[in-house]
Amino acid sequence: MGGTPELKLYNTLTREKSVFKPIDAENVRMYVCGPTVYDYAHIGNARPVIVFDVLFRLLRHVYGESHVTYARNITDVDDKINARALRDYPGLPLNAAIRAVTEKTETQFLEDARALGSLEPTVQPRATDNIAEMIEIIERLIARGHAYQASGEVLFDTKSMADYGQLSKRNLDEQQAGARVAVDAHKKNPGDFVLWKLSDDNEPGWESPWGRGRPGWHIECSAMSGRYLGDVFDIHGGGLDLIFPHHENEIAQSRCAHGTDVMANVWMHNGFLQVEGRKMSKSEGNFVTIYELLHTETFAGRQWPGEVLRLAMLMTHYREPIDFTWNKLIEASNTLSKWKRAAELLSSQSTAPIDPQVLKALADDLSTQRAVQRLSTIAGSAFAAFHERGAVSEHEVEQEQQMLVATLVASAKLLGFDLLEKTEIDEAVAVEVDARVKARLEFLKAKNFAEADKIRDTLAAEGIQLKDGKDAATGERVTTWEIKR
């Protein structure tokens, strides 16, 4: 693995963290559930985009860029899309209205993902381009005795699969019909779910052996992952909320259709997201889209750069819940600013490998929070290099500093940050620094020199130099600050 520590990943299927062993090291395959494109993606949707982008980057580093296939789907057929099309484009034929909704929201999602610093997946299949594959899987399930027709629908028979429920650890007797599945009298079992349903004249539909209709939600991902990654692949990812029913039912469809023991060897799920300590919802008034954060002043009265949003996500381990707050964004802004100020010390010819401790953290179940902490330590060491005692010569210290900064730049890139990109210090950082400078002045007025010195020293460690003076008109002490180059 080219000097990289053993990669260990937590597997939701086994509830254990274990060494990752790809089926084929020449073709490592990962599938992540993408958006249903009926509306702008919210900040909770950003988390899997960022988390699995870091995993994609890590896998490419370990196995080689050309040896990793990452598929993330676009769901462009769904009842929510139909409803949005009728609402937003009442004058258009339904198919044209649906196309208008999905193209607009898909384009915006892809722009948002790029703004968050994410690489393009290897392939991004649209559900409507894979209807034939869905029909083929359903035909196999019927032929194998795992599906049946009833009341204009084709349904999966959950009791036909002896070990249904392994991912969510739910017994069939405890199952309730999941999201997007109604409990109806025509079902053999309450947990049976729709594979295909007939469409009315005012609904999108495709011809099939069971009449003109459209696919159920779960069958879409089974078809797309199977087409682009194979019947069994390495990693399947998504949010914690998808474990049941979506991922559970994907497993059931794929395994029963293909006669395999597993669908994916490793199942990874990122944790939930709250906003300022509350569950995000429109009724709570704290529903925030990625677009709003990037381009409007909806959240905390300012726009936020995509790289700041990205870092705020990566400061928490992906499996842990995250509270998306103003303070977290300020902390991410400060941290990123510190890294970029350190990167400005890099001479053009200096290069270095990725820091071993950063690699060790990421290889340990994608521990991005530890990697972020290590990057900050490296940046601090780079600032301090010129002030270290006992160096043989100034030239030797400068070489040490250049190596530290080059290591910082290379390591940050693995997490999706380009520290050499020329950007001005973020407004949020400036506001936060001003607040600390003001607090220091108050401590000085109160003759609390210990606290005042603590603020000055902390800012100095972050590469911010304070200059004290007097206001010519009032004679009062004033302080300005600048970034040390």
Phi and psi in degrees as a GROMACS rama.xvg file:
@    title "Ramachandran Plot"
@    xaxis  label "Phi"
@    yaxis  label "Psi"
@TYPE xy
61.5848  35.3025  GLY-2
86.6924  -5.04927  GLY-3
-77.9113  138.169  THR-4
-59.0344  160.984  PRO-5
-55.5323  129.143  GLU-6
-80.8888  122.684  LEU-7
-119.148  134.385  LYS-8
-130.176  143.281  LEU-9
-80.7796  129.143  TYR-10
-108.424  113.607  ASN-11
-58.8505  -31.4538  THR-12
-64.1475  -39.4279  LEU-13
-101.691  -11.6972  THR-14
59.1753  34.3265  ARG-15
-138.53  154.598  GLU-16
-97.805  126.703  LYS-17
-144.157  166.821  SER-18
-65.9536  131.404  VAL-19
-81.2796  124.308  PHE-20
-125.179  105.411  LYS-21
-65.9288  152.376  PRO-22
-61.4192  -41.2623  ILE-23
-144.076  110.286  ASP-24
-63.4382  -16.42  ALA-25
-84.8134  -10.8175  GLU-26
-151.655  77.4112  ASN-27
-79.1121  129.992  VAL-28
-123.623  131.56  ARG-29
-135.455  136.428  MET-30
-123.456  134.177  TYR-31
-131.015  134.27  VAL-32
-67.9962  125.625  CYS-33
-96.3389  -164.255  GLY-34
-82.3013  153.926  PRO-35
-92.1202  113.942  THR-36
-89.1607  71.4466  VAL-37
-113.863  -11.1832  TYR-38
-158.959  167.62  ASP-39
-60.3585  142.379  TYR-40
-70.1755  138.081  ALA-41
-91.7019  173.408  HIS-42
-63.1324  -28.1816  ILE-43
-64.3748  -34.0283  GLY-44
-67.3549  -23.4267  ASN-45
-69.6763  -27.0467  ALA-46
-63.3432  -51.3716  ARG-47
-64.8552  -31.9425  PRO-48
-57.5705  -46.0205  VAL-49
-75.5327  -46.9888  ILE-50
-58.6196  -49.4793  VAL-51
-80.0806  -15.2759  PHE-52
-68.5093  -40.2106  ASP-53
-63.6398  -41.6088  VAL-54
-63.6936  -40.8114  LEU-55
-58.5074  -46.1892  PHE-56
-63.1531  -41.1624  ARG-57
-65.6458  -44.451  LEU-58
-61.4299  -39.8387  LEU-59
-65.1517  -36.1036  ARG-60
-66.3825  -41.4433  HIS-61
-75.2192  -46.5372  VAL-62
-104.786  -8.57053  TYR-63
102.647  139.35  GLY-64
-57.4216  -36.7006  GLU-65
-82.146  -0.490541  SER-66
-110.97  14.7686  HIS-67
-127.486  128.71  VAL-68
-114.664  120.658  THR-69
-117.571  116.721  TYR-70
-110.642  128.454  ALA-71
-132.582  120.623  ARG-72
-84.938  164.289  ASN-73
-118.946  116.847  ILE-74
-88.4454  108.978  THR-75
-118.9  18.7138  ASP-76
-137.61  117.941  VAL-77
-171.52  150.294  ASP-78
-63.7087  -30.4572  ASP-79
-66.3468  -35.229  LYS-80
-65.9072  -42.9753  ILE-81
-58.0847  -45.6385  ASN-82
-63.9608  -41  ALA-83
-67.4244  -36.8686  ARG-84
-64.2736  -42.6304  ALA-85
-66.8046  -34.1921  LEU-86
-73.9507  -45.2603  ARG-87
-87.7454  -25.7074  ASP-88
-131.144  61.6164  TYR-89
-64.4006  -21.85  PRO-90
-87.8818  -8.96151  GLY-91
-95.4612  151.809  LEU-92
-57.0093  149.082  PRO-93
-55.9636  -46.077  LEU-94
-60.3352  -40.4881  ASN-95
-67.9692  -37.8453  ALA-96
-66.4971  -42.3513  ALA-97
-61.7225  -43.5531  ILE-98
-60.8281  -41.5795  ARG-99
-62.3662  -42.688  ALA-100
-65.2493  -50.2985  VAL-101
-70.1218  -37.5171  THR-102
-67.6857  -41.0335  GLU-103
-64.4757  -48.9003  LYS-104
-74.6384  -32.2217  THR-105
-65.2225  -44.5054  GLU-106
-58.8555  -42.9053  THR-107
-66.9808  -39.4774  GLN-108
-60.7749  -44.4696  PHE-109
-65.3317  -37.1722  LEU-110
-65.6353  -41.735  GLU-111
-61.599  -44.8378  ASP-112
-61.6169  -40.8623  ALA-113
-65.1003  -40.8141  ARG-114
-63.476  -27.8958  ALA-115
-81.0635  3.82826  LEU-116
82.7545  17.6711  GLY-117
-90.0428  142.02  SER-118
-72.0193  154.724  LEU-119
-68.7086  130.632  GLU-120
-58.2448  160.848  PRO-121
-60.548  -39.3878  THR-122
-145.404  141.668  VAL-123
-129.543  79.3639  GLN-124
-71.1702  144.895  PRO-125
-96.4995  141.033  ARG-126
-57.4282  -41.7833  ALA-127
-68.2795  -13.5827  THR-128
-89.3334  2.62502  ASP-129
-130.623  27.5645  ASN-130
-63.2197  -40.8633  ILE-131
-59.6656  -40.1135  ALA-132
-66.7216  -36.2378  GLU-133
-65.7847  -44.2625  MET-134
-61.2777  -40.0014  ILE-135
-63.1139  -42.4349  GLU-136
-64.7042  -42.8499  ILE-137
-62.1807  -41.0747  ILE-138
-60.6446  -41.0462  GLU-139
-63.5745  -42.4414  ARG-140
-63.65  -40.1269  LEU-141
-64.3452  -45.6649  ILE-142
-63.3058  -30.8433  ALA-143
-90.7824  1.79001  ARG-144
82.0752  21.1115  GLY-145
-105.661  0.239781  HIS-146
-146.084  158.426  ALA-147
-150.232  158.913  TYR-148
-97.3892  140.412  GLN-149
-162.588  128.133  ALA-150
51.0032  46.248  SER-151
78.2506  9.5311  GLY-152
-125.842  156.711  GLU-153
-109.62  126.605  VAL-154
-122.511  149.652  LEU-155
-83.2908  132.741  PHE-156
-89.5001  100.646  ASP-157
-63.7775  -29.0507  THR-158
-77.7671  -5.58181  LYS-159
-80.1857  -9.6127  SER-160
-111.952  111.734  MET-161
-60.1825  -35.695  ALA-162
-111.618  30.7741  ASP-163
-60.1905  134.192  TYR-164
104.8  8.6629  GLY-165
-64.9649  -36.374  GLN-166
-69.5597  -47.7002  LEU-167
-87.1667  -8.97955  SER-168
61.672  36.4284  LYS-169
-107.358  139.744  ARG-170
-82.0588  150.277  ASN-171
-58.2893  -36.2971  LEU-172
-64.4843  -23.3266  ASP-173
-94.3128  -7.39181  GLU-174
-67.432  138.599  GLN-175
-116.567  150.987  GLN-176
-59.6113  137.589  ALA-177
-87.921  -170.414  GLY-178
-56.691  141.219  ALA-179
68.628  13.189  ARG-180
-126.797  120.553  VAL-181
-90.5971  145.558  ALA-182
-86.7083  109.589  VAL-183
-123.239  159.84  ASP-184
-66.2775  -23.4468  ALA-185
-77.7454  -5.91623  HIS-186
-82.5381  142.797  LYS-187
-69.0103  -37.2364  LYS-188
-135.208  146.545  ASN-189
-57.4034  -31.9477  PRO-190
-84.9522  -3.20792  GLY-191
-61.6845  142.489  ASP-192
-128.09  158.126  PHE-193
-77.3464  131.31  VAL-194
-100.693  -36.0137  LEU-195
-150.944  139.26  TRP-196
-136.668  145.298  LYS-197
-69.814  149.516  LEU-198
-110.331  140.533  SER-199
-76.0567  174.272  ASP-200
-62.5734  -28.0285  ASP-201
-96.6157  19.0414  ASN-202
-124.267  149.115  GLU-203
-64.5445  147.915  PRO-204
-160.471  159.581  GLY-205
-132.735  147.431  TRP-206
-69.6924  140.173  GLU-207
-150.218  170.92  SER-208
-61.4878  -14.2776  PRO-209
-110.342  11.4856  TRP-210
105.934  173.031  GLY-211
-69.3465  122.632  ARG-212
-161.646  -163.395  GLY-213
-144.76  159.101  ARG-214
-78.5751  156.584  PRO-215
-74.0715  167.886  GLY-216
-62.0218  -48.1599  TRP-217
-69.0668  -35.1196  HIS-218
-64.642  -24.7002  ILE-219
-61.4358  -47.8776  GLU-220
-70.477  -33.8533  CYS-221
-60.9737  -42.2325  SER-222
-67.9301  -45.4077  ALA-223
-71.4367  -41.2613  MET-224
-65.3867  -40.6559  SER-225
-64.196  -39.3929  GLY-226
-66.8703  -41.3777  ARG-227
-99.7376  -18.1357  TYR-228
-122.879  -15.6587  LEU-229
104.684  170.817  GLY-230
-63.0101  -34.6547  ASP-231
-130.321  131.785  VAL-232
-136.277  -175.707  PHE-233
-82.6792  -54.5488  ASP-234
-132.988  134.978  ILE-235
-123.155  128.14  HIS-236
-126.031  167.456  GLY-237
164.932  -176.223  GLY-238
-77.1122  157.957  GLY-239
-57.9301  -30.8285  LEU-240
-70.0136  -11.1914  ASP-241
-92.2569  -6.92387  LEU-242
-54.7594  -49.2096  ILE-243
-133.951  130.154  PHE-244
-96.0677  -13.1683  PRO-245
-61.6702  -55.1833  HIS-246
-71.0234  -35.5463  HIS-247
-58.6585  -42.5251  GLU-248
-77.5112  -29.2889  ASN-249
-58.772  -47.9763  GLU-250
-58.0599  -46.5801  ILE-251
-59.6476  -48.8912  ALA-252
-61.6555  -50.868  GLN-253
-66.6965  -46.4505  SER-254
-64.1425  -44.1317  ARG-255
-71.4946  -31.4887  CYS-256
-73.2658  -37.3648  ALA-257
-102.191  -7.97773  HIS-258
69.1311  36.4093  GLY-259
-107.915  160.465  THR-260
-78.8313  -28.4105  ASP-261
-138.75  163.097  VAL-262
-97.7413  -49.3878  MET-263
-133.009  146.255  ALA-264
-74.378  -33.7196  ASN-265
-126.42  130.071  VAL-266
-114.342  122.831  TRP-267
-121.241  137.322  MET-268
-136.387  128.015  HIS-269
-83.3543  152.998  ASN-270
-75.872  174.597  GLY-271
-74.3971  163.145  PHE-272
-124.394  134.424  LEU-273
-113.271  162.425  GLN-274
-119.319  116.985  VAL-275
50.1781  44.838  GLU-276
82.9141  2.38165  GLY-277
-126.301  150.356  ARG-278
-60.2056  133.818  LYS-279
-74.3104  127.326  MET-280
-161.672  155.241  SER-281
-67.1463  -32.8088  LYS-282
-68.0752  -27.9799  SER-283
-80.3889  -13.3507  GLU-284
76.5342  15.9209  GLY-285
-122.192  25.933  ASN-286
-81.6413  118.092  PHE-287
-127.51  129.052  VAL-288
-90.3953  159.706  THR-289
-60.022  -42.2598  ILE-290
-58.4881  -44.3951  TYR-291
-62.7788  -41.4187  GLU-292
-64.1824  -37.8233  LEU-293
-78.2833  -35.2625  LEU-294
-122.411  -6.54145  HIS-295
-129.148  176.981  THR-296
-106.211  32.541  GLU-297
-64.7779  -41.3844  THR-298
-101.862  114.689  PHE-299
60.1452  24.5865  ALA-300
71.9023  21.1881  GLY-301
-155.239  163.768  ARG-302
-85.7533  152.125  GLN-303
-124.628  129.138  TRP-304
-62.2879  147.081  PRO-305
-58.8959  -35.6014  GLY-306
-67.8885  -29.3089  GLU-307
-70.9595  -42.8552  VAL-308
-60.3669  -41.205  LEU-309
-61.8471  -48.7944  ARG-310
-65.4537  -38.1122  LEU-311
-58.6041  -35.632  ALA-312
-70.4132  -40.978  MET-313
-80.1664  -7.29947  LEU-314
-76.1309  -8.08937  MET-315
-119.476  140.106  THR-316
-59.8245  141.245  HIS-317
-60.7854  -27.1868  TYR-318
-85.3793  -11.3115  ARG-319
-87.2727  151.263  GLU-320
-65.5143  151.698  PRO-321
-127.223  135.966  ILE-322
-103.59  111.271  ASP-323
-86.0151  107.318  PHE-324
-130.839  164.684  THR-325
-57.8938  -44.4363  TRP-326
-63.1304  -37.4096  ASN-327
-66.3351  -38.924  LYS-328
-67.6396  -39.8287  LEU-329
-62.2381  -43.678  ILE-330
-61.1714  -43.0945  GLU-331
-64.2982  -39.8284  ALA-332
-61.7949  -45.5873  SER-333
-61.2364  -46.2839  ASN-334
-62.7605  -47.3266  THR-335
-64.4508  -38.6685  LEU-336
-62.1862  -41.2896  SER-337
-61.7035  -44.9983  LYS-338
-60.7751  -43.472  TRP-339
-69.6652  -34.9002  LYS-340
-65.446  -38.4171  ARG-341
-65.6377  -40.1369  ALA-342
-63.9009  -26.6217  ALA-343
-67.5448  -14.9253  GLU-344
-80.8362  -5.65535  LEU-345
-78.5523  130.899  LEU-346
-80.7836  156.28  SER-347
-62.6154  -27.2548  SER-348
-93.2094  -3.63275  GLN-349
-83.3095  128.482  SER-350
-135.397  158.975  THR-351
-157.536  157.057  ALA-352
-74.9734  169.448  PRO-353
-66.4597  141.098  ILE-354
-61.3785  130.607  ASP-355
-58.6784  -35.6094  PRO-356
-71.2308  -32.0437  GLN-357
-65.3012  -44.752  VAL-358
-62.4902  -40.9226  LEU-359
-61.8063  -40.8126  LYS-360
-65.7216  -46.5852  ALA-361
-67.5555  -34.3385  LEU-362
-71.3934  -16.3271  ALA-363
-93.8227  77.2925  ASP-364
52.7292  43.265  ASP-365
56.0828  52.7752  LEU-366
-80.2068  73.7899  SER-367
-65.1687  -30.9426  THR-368
-63.5457  -37.1663  GLN-369
-70.4968  -37.3364  ARG-370
-63.5398  -41.0572  ALA-371
-63.124  -43.9777  VAL-372
-61.3556  -39.4925  GLN-373
-66.6212  -39.6231  ARG-374
-62.1928  -39.4888  LEU-375
-65.9342  -36.2147  SER-376
-64.1328  -42.7595  THR-377
-63.158  -43.443  ILE-378
-61.1472  -43.0109  ALA-379
-62.7909  -39.0846  GLY-380
-65.7201  -35.9185  SER-381
-65.1268  -41.3136  ALA-382
-64.7736  -36.0136  PHE-383
-83.6246  -9.05685  ALA-384
-58.7294  -39.3833  ALA-385
-71.9307  -15.3481  PHE-386
-105.247  3.14944  HIS-387
-70.5576  141.409  GLU-388
-91.0119  156.061  ARG-389
86.2408  7.22408  GLY-390
-71.6353  144.991  ALA-391
-66.2992  -38.7381  VAL-392
-157.748  160.682  SER-393
-62.2913  -35.388  GLU-394
-62.1667  -40.1118  HIS-395
-66.0245  -39.7911  GLU-396
-64.7836  -41.683  VAL-397
-63.0132  -39.0275  GLU-398
-61.8765  -41.9136  GLN-399
-62.2047  -43.954  GLU-400
-62.5821  -44.757  GLN-401
-61.925  -38.5124  GLN-402
-65.6765  -40.983  MET-403
-62.6598  -45.5685  LEU-404
-67.0083  -41.2681  VAL-405
-62.9767  -38.3853  ALA-406
-65.0859  -41.5582  THR-407
-59.3613  -46.8699  LEU-408
-63.6202  -45.8913  VAL-409
-66.2246  -39.5993  ALA-410
-71.7351  -40.1735  SER-411
-64.064  -33.3593  ALA-412
-62.6246  -33.7922  LYS-413
-64.5311  -26.54  LEU-414
-91.2452  -0.379984  LEU-415
96.7475  21.4181  GLY-416
-115.911  126.519  PHE-417
-98.8146  96.5177  ASP-418
-75.0304  -13.0669  LEU-419
-90.5487  -3.86426  LEU-420
-67.7046  130.112  GLU-421
-80.5488  107.429  LYS-422
-135.553  149.647  THR-423
-73.9526  156.179  GLU-424
-56.9836  135.192  ILE-425
-64.7375  143.225  ASP-426
-56.1231  -38.8678  GLU-427
-61.9178  -36.3429  ALA-428
-66.7658  -43.6478  VAL-429
-59.4066  -42.3577  ALA-430
-61.3452  -43.018  VAL-431
-68.5893  -40.0895  GLU-432
-64.3526  -43.515  VAL-433
-56.8399  -39.8683  ASP-434
-64.3757  -39.7947  ALA-435
-70.4431  -37.3646  ARG-436
-63.4405  -41.839  VAL-437
-63.4784  -41.9217  LYS-438
-61.5777  -38.868  ALA-439
-63.0904  -42.0753  ARG-440
-60.7164  -38.9209  LEU-441
-64.6757  -39.4296  GLU-442
-64.575  -39.0548  PHE-443
-64.5813  -40.7005  LEU-444
-61.7086  -35.9562  LYS-445
-84.7133  4.40176  ALA-446
59.8035  27.7772  LYS-447
-93.5476  76.0921  ASN-448
-69.6418  -27.0455  PHE-449
-64.5222  -46.0025  ALA-450
-70.0053  -36.8663  GLU-451
-62.5357  -43.7878  ALA-452
-65.7703  -33.8074  ASP-453
-63.0712  -43.0682  LYS-454
-64.5297  -44.5796  ILE-455
-59.7055  -44.3299  ARG-456
-67.8015  -37.7558  ASP-457
-63.8304  -44.5761  THR-458
-63.9152  -40.2679  LEU-459
-61.4705  -39.1403  ALA-460
-65.522  -23.9143  ALA-461
-91.763  5.99607  GLU-462
86.1545  19.2001  GLY-463
-113.915  120.48  ILE-464
-101.196  132.522  GLN-465
-97.7493  144.511  LEU-466
-128.854  115.216  LYS-467
-89.0839  146.296  ASP-468
-159.418  -167.413  GLY-469
-126.283  141.804  LYS-470
-70.3117  124.484  ASP-471
-61.2904  -31.2489  ALA-472
-83.5133  -43.0007  ALA-473
-103.903  -18.8358  THR-474
78.9914  2.28563  GLY-475
-77.9623  151.965  GLU-476
-66.1969  135.625  ARG-477
-130.019  152.158  VAL-478
-131.029  130.878  THR-479
-112.824  164.272  THR-480
-138.916  154.502  TRP-481
-147.499  157.965  GLU-482
-82.9257  127.264  ILE-483
-73.9722  130.469  LYS-484
